[in-house]
Amino acid sequence: MLRSSSSGMQQATADALYASKNTTVKLVPTTGSTVVFANNSIDQTTYLAPAGPLATLTVTLPNEASSRIGQRVTICTSQNIVALTLNGATTIMNTISALTASDCFTFQKIDANTWIHA
């Protein structure tokens, strides 16, 4: 519970706590490249902003040793991605194989080496 004599301080504390458990990055990938989520246990959002549509892209989830059950990773894109490959886990349930401009998808780790499209 946050306690503060001023709402500004309370919001600043809440923002700091959220930032310590979440990260967002913006990347500009090209066709055929690989985007890798950081190997850590915090929730992550990757915003893809390629110059135009991509024919292919590979996304690698955080590795088993660094990730945690309950962790969420989100992929958002500003452009179409025709063929998307997800890897980095033994099991990826309800995977996706393409993205449309403005799509966002979240995957959550639910067991050892197992992620699900949430």
MIMAR-489432 format. One record per residue (C-alpha): residue number from 0; residue in one letter; x, y, z. Coordinates in steps of 0.1 Angstrom, whole numbers. Example, Ala and Ser with C-alpha at 12.3 -4.5 7.8 and 13.67 -1.06 7.14 Angstrom:
node resi=0	resn=A	east=123	north=-45	up=78
node resi=1	resn=S	east=137	north=-11	up=71
# end
This chain:
node resi=0	resn=M	east=0	north=0	up=0
node resi=1	resn=L	east=13	north=34	up=-9
node resi=2	resn=R	east=12	north=61	up=18
node resi=3	resn=S	east=20	north=97	up=12
node resi=4	resn=S	east=9	north=131	up=24
node resi=5	resn=S	east=5	north=143	up=-12
node resi=6	resn=S	east=-11	north=126	up=-42
node resi=7	resn=G	east=19	north=137	up=-64
node resi=8	resn=M	east=43	north=118	up=-42
node resi=9	resn=Q	east=20	north=88	up=-42
node resi=10	resn=Q	east=18	north=88	up=-80
node resi=11	resn=A	east=56	north=91	up=-83
node resi=12	resn=T	east=61	north=61	up=-61
node resi=13	resn=A	east=35	north=41	up=-80
node resi=14	resn=D	east=53	north=50	up=-113
node resi=15	resn=A	east=87	north=40	up=-99
node resi=16	resn=L	east=73	north=7	up=-88
node resi=17	resn=Y	east=57	north=0	up=-121
node resi=18	resn=A	east=88	north=10	up=-141
node resi=19	resn=S	east=110	north=-14	up=-120
node resi=20	resn=K	east=88	north=-43	up=-131
node resi=21	resn=N	east=81	north=-34	up=-167
node resi=22	resn=T	east=100	north=-21	up=-197
node resi=23	resn=T	east=91	north=-9	up=-232
node resi=24	resn=V	east=114	north=-7	up=-262
node resi=25	resn=K	east=109	north=6	up=-297
node resi=26	resn=L	east=127	north=-12	up=-325
node resi=27	resn=V	east=129	north=-6	up=-362
node resi=28	resn=P	east=134	north=-41	up=-376
node resi=29	resn=T	east=140	north=-50	up=-413
node resi=30	resn=T	east=128	north=-81	up=-432
node resi=31	resn=G	east=145	north=-112	up=-421
node resi=32	resn=S	east=158	north=-98	up=-388
node resi=33	resn=T	east=153	north=-113	up=-353
node resi=34	resn=V	east=139	north=-93	up=-324
node resi=35	resn=V	east=150	north=-107	up=-290
node resi=36	resn=F	east=132	north=-99	up=-257
node resi=37	resn=A	east=156	north=-92	up=-229
node resi=38	resn=N	east=166	north=-122	up=-208
node resi=39	resn=N	east=151	north=-111	up=-175
node resi=40	resn=S	east=120	north=-117	up=-154
node resi=41	resn=I	east=102	north=-83	up=-159
node resi=42	resn=D	east=72	north=-78	up=-181
node resi=43	resn=Q	east=82	north=-64	up=-214
node resi=44	resn=T	east=66	north=-46	up=-244
node resi=45	resn=T	east=83	north=-44	up=-277
node resi=46	resn=Y	east=69	north=-18	up=-302
node resi=47	resn=L	east=79	north=-26	up=-337
node resi=48	resn=A	east=81	north=4	up=-360
node resi=49	resn=P	east=96	north=-8	up=-393
node resi=50	resn=A	east=98	north=16	up=-423
node resi=51	resn=G	east=73	north=-5	up=-442
node resi=52	resn=P	east=56	north=-39	up=-442
node resi=53	resn=L	east=79	north=-69	up=-434
node resi=54	resn=A	east=79	north=-102	up=-453
node resi=55	resn=T	east=95	north=-121	up=-424
node resi=56	resn=L	east=104	north=-115	up=-388
node resi=57	resn=T	east=115	north=-138	up=-359
node resi=58	resn=V	east=108	north=-130	up=-323
node resi=59	resn=T	east=127	north=-147	up=-295
node resi=60	resn=L	east=111	north=-150	up=-261
node resi=61	resn=P	east=131	north=-146	up=-228
node resi=62	resn=N	east=151	north=-177	up=-220
node resi=63	resn=E	east=140	north=-203	up=-195
node resi=64	resn=A	east=168	north=-195	up=-169
node resi=65	resn=S	east=159	north=-157	up=-168
node resi=66	resn=S	east=121	north=-157	up=-172
node resi=67	resn=R	east=95	north=-164	up=-145
node resi=68	resn=I	east=61	north=-180	up=-145
node resi=69	resn=G	east=35	north=-153	up=-148
node resi=70	resn=Q	east=58	north=-130	up=-168
node resi=71	resn=R	east=42	north=-112	up=-198
node resi=72	resn=V	east=57	north=-101	up=-230
node resi=73	resn=T	east=38	north=-80	up=-256
node resi=74	resn=I	east=45	north=-74	up=-292
node resi=75	resn=C	east=30	north=-44	up=-310
node resi=76	resn=T	east=36	north=-33	up=-346
node resi=77	resn=S	east=29	north=-3	up=-368
node resi=78	resn=Q	east=32	north=-23	up=-400
node resi=79	resn=N	east=21	north=-56	up=-415
node resi=80	resn=I	east=44	north=-86	up=-409
node resi=81	resn=V	east=35	north=-114	up=-433
node resi=82	resn=A	east=54	north=-143	up=-417
node resi=83	resn=L	east=62	north=-142	up=-380
node resi=84	resn=T	east=81	north=-169	up=-363
node resi=85	resn=L	east=82	north=-171	up=-324
node resi=86	resn=N	east=109	north=-191	up=-307
node resi=87	resn=G	east=127	north=-194	up=-274
node resi=88	resn=A	east=105	north=-219	up=-256
node resi=89	resn=T	east=97	north=-256	up=-260
node resi=90	resn=T	east=60	north=-249	up=-261
node resi=91	resn=I	east=43	north=-218	up=-274
node resi=92	resn=M	east=5	north=-223	up=-272
node resi=93	resn=N	east=-20	north=-204	up=-295
node resi=94	resn=T	east=10	north=-189	up=-314
node resi=95	resn=I	east=6	north=-163	up=-341
node resi=96	resn=S	east=21	north=-164	up=-375
node resi=97	resn=A	east=14	north=-129	up=-389
node resi=98	resn=L	east=7	north=-94	up=-376
node resi=99	resn=T	east=-14	north=-66	up=-391
node resi=100	resn=A	east=-6	north=-30	up=-386
node resi=101	resn=S	east=-17	north=-18	up=-352
node resi=102	resn=D	east=-18	north=-54	up=-338
node resi=103	resn=C	east=-7	north=-61	up=-302
node resi=104	resn=F	east=-3	north=-96	up=-288
node resi=105	resn=T	east=7	north=-107	up=-253
node resi=106	resn=F	east=23	north=-140	up=-243
node resi=107	resn=Q	east=24	north=-152	up=-207
node resi=108	resn=K	east=47	north=-178	up=-193
node resi=109	resn=I	east=25	north=-204	up=-176
node resi=110	resn=D	east=50	north=-233	up=-169
node resi=111	resn=A	east=86	north=-242	up=-175
node resi=112	resn=N	east=95	north=-235	up=-211
node resi=113	resn=T	east=58	north=-229	up=-219
node resi=114	resn=W	east=42	north=-196	up=-230
node resi=115	resn=I	east=6	north=-190	up=-241
node resi=116	resn=H	east=-9	north=-163	up=-262
node resi=117	resn=A	east=-29	north=-146	up=-235
# end
